[in-house]
């Protein structure tokens, strides 16, 4: 596959730093120039060997680059792309790692205009509950799923390059429409993060929260792990994908109502049915069993 001469990394945190390390190990890039809003982050990235050179601006990082990766909050996509647009040539590959795609695609379309075809939206489904370049991990993307959401204007050459890069660093690549991505990720990632965070807020609002936390064990730890995620990033994700997340909140409220009704009426069979359906479905998912719409319908729990 093509080896890139100059990669511009805009955002040298966990996701961007991990990509840079993986790309270096795979021999995909000769030189990485990085920029972050915080000069100390950029400096730390160079000290760690994540990047080869520091840039004082996104514009400086992108100058002469044939590969550009945006690893920034999704809300910053449009302004960043508009700032660097005139340095993107027709052969440049531009990607992002944002967790929402409809807003990112719309932002890129407005900002890049005639260079929009160079942009391949990407979402690697991986991460950690910690953030920052100090936690960059060369193996973060290994065996992870990456969803590409090309549009009708995406250039075939750039799309093929993007697929090859992500596969070369060990990911499993799939493609879908931006709206399909956002609906699926609202259910499988965004809403679970919101629920974990909301539960922490709920617990802390109660009298005796300190006693509850002092007795919390592995179940609480596992359930709330993702509540420690970076607040600004998740604020932007929740707002960007609000319509799909609201659908998931409504669905969850409906299901919680079923549990509440079973408890209030001491309906042991109904409660056990709810628990059994959740347990068996989770077990089969963990075993890697993929559901067709027909097979999954057999596991649907009615209120």
Buried (B, 14 or more C-beta within 10 A) or exposed (E): EEEBEBBBBBBBBBBBBBBBBBBBEBEBBEBBBBBBEEEEBBBBBBEBEBBBBBBEEBBBBBBBBBBBBBBBBBBBBBEBBBBBBEBBEEEBBBBBBBBBBBBBBEBBBEBBEEBBBBBBBBBBBBBBEEBBBEBBBBBBBEEBBBBBBBBEEBBEBBBBBBBEBBBBBBBEBEBBBBEBBBBBBBBEBBBBBBBBBEBBEEBEEEEEEEEEEEEEEEEBEEBBEBBBBBEEBBEBBBEBBBEBBEBBBEEBEEBEEBBEEBEEEEEEEBBEBBEEBBEEBEEBEEEEEEEEEEEEEEEEBEE
